[in-house]
Amino acid sequence: MTGRSPAPSRRAFLGTAAAAGIGGLAWFAARPATAAPPPPAARRAYIGGFTAGEYGLPGLPGIGIGSVGADGSLRIDGYHEGIDNPSYLAAGPRGDILYAVSQTGDGHVHAFRIGGDGGLEPLNAAPTGGAAPVHLAAHPDGRFLMTANYDSAGVAVHALAEDGSIGALLDLVEHEGSGPDPVEQAAPHPHMCLFVPGTHDVIVPDKGNDHVYVYSLDPGTGRLTERSRTLVAEGAGPRHAALHPSGRHLYVSNELGSTLTAFAYDPVGAVLTPGGSVSVAAPGADPRNAPSGVVVDAGGRFVVTADRGLDTVVSYAVRDGGASLDLVESQPVTTKGPGTRWPRGLALDPSGRYVYAANQAGQSVTVHRVSAAGRLTPVGAPVPVASPSCVVLSDR
């Protein structure tokens, strides 16, 4: 199956963030947590981004390789060069392989073996069958890799070999439809592939047609079968999603609607039931391009998302067993310098104590400590990185 012609390019950079003070929003008390002592923090970090730069900004030299301290602090040790626009990275299920997209017109995915020193050894690369891949994920059993091709509206499935290298393209499913935004939603734009633990189901939000899809991945053939599709809201632009650890609730960041929506999820029937949505912007603020990444801690206590137009990370307390969210607070990704920062990707370390934001226009990665209640405290100064868009943490 061939990918359709690339859709119009992504939204032009929106410039300086809105001046509204989302940081002044009220805090809400969180339910006391009764979690086991957290494991040690991650020891390594890998940074993806745009080697060509965007919006006239300097480009990332290659995949950043960093070290993480016990206090959550981040240090960049070097770069693995030779890959174009590795805008999204994902670790394999054993933690010894790193996968990367090459977000170009003729999209590719790459596999790297992680060495004992944290360095990256290229294994191989393969075309995605489409344009501008923006997200990828390895199935927990290590046999399949899925990729979302943003511009060509396709979801690709590759086989993975025992050593983690990328094999044949097994399936390529194309989405259809559009949304009310004539620029951002003129065509479908699948934006993420999220595997449901303990199953062969995968969740795919599509920013272009406002739906969240659930596919079943055949473990024998690697072919996809659509199980359901759910409309979020007209013009919402669902971008990324994260599952509650119970597997019964899903949180979707809506890039164009400036909201975060909680869904009830029935994995047996693959049924998503929309619940309430919470705003990611202060009342009356221009949300600009609004939410991007979203993460949930392993204890199911809090959810964190990022807002690119307002340059914030925003945390919510999880209520009602996962069914609803209450705002805890919003924090800027940096307190120094003019202009927008554009926090694009988020990562939560294995202990759930630190959240990392890749600030594409801010040319930095920032770190916040997260309390059990979801309160955010900046850790150190922003770490200079050119055009970052993704952070992957490793505890190996």
Disulfide bonds with the S-S distance in Angstrom:
none
